[in-house]
Amino acid sequence: MALLKSGWLWRQTSILKRWKLNWCDLWIDGSLVFYKTDSRREFEHRVGLKTSCVNVKSGLGCAGLSPPENHPRENLILVQLRDGTGIILCANSEDEALAWTLTILEARQNPFTYDPCNDSYQFVPIDGHDTIYLAPGSGTHHILIQRDPYDGIGEKVALGLLAGMAVGAAMRSYLWMPFLFC
């Protein structure tokens, strides 16, 4: 399996809310795995981002959270899960936090095909109509597509407001019509 990003991150525990330094691996299938050491022998926690991640916030967007000692708030990363909980992470720098955030978002949304014969993953581009084209006879493909149902909702709201304003302006002009013909 292909590794997208790995490195040391601070992780806040869920029970005592204390900070622990963990080695983190983000795999291409959307698995975020935490280990005690960088040897990857002592597995600690695993999160499937494709199925359980709702949102990812970083930096000052993580309001109400306090980073570990000697780390600024800009280094925080919050991975919100479907069950209402969240994984609170802290990187060593603001650039590293941004890199982790973008990589987590990419791993969460991009579909990949897996070829078990070659044990390889390939990115499958999706066009504007959510259509995937695969070459026939190219082996067995497992396709994972997960779309956020709230993607593009801001555009729909803005278009609805614009249409409402246009209809309102047109209706106001028609209301004066009887007075003009008298």
ABEGO torsion letter per residue (X at the ends): XBBABBEBBBBBBAAAGBBBBBBBBBBAAGBBBBBABAAGABBABBBBAAAABABBBBEAABBGBBBBBGBBAAABBBBBBAAGBBBBBBBABAAAAAAAAAAAAAAAABBBBBBAAAGBBBBBBBBAAGBBBBBBGAEBBBBBBBBBAABGAAAAAAAAAAAAAAAAAAAAAAAAAAAAAX
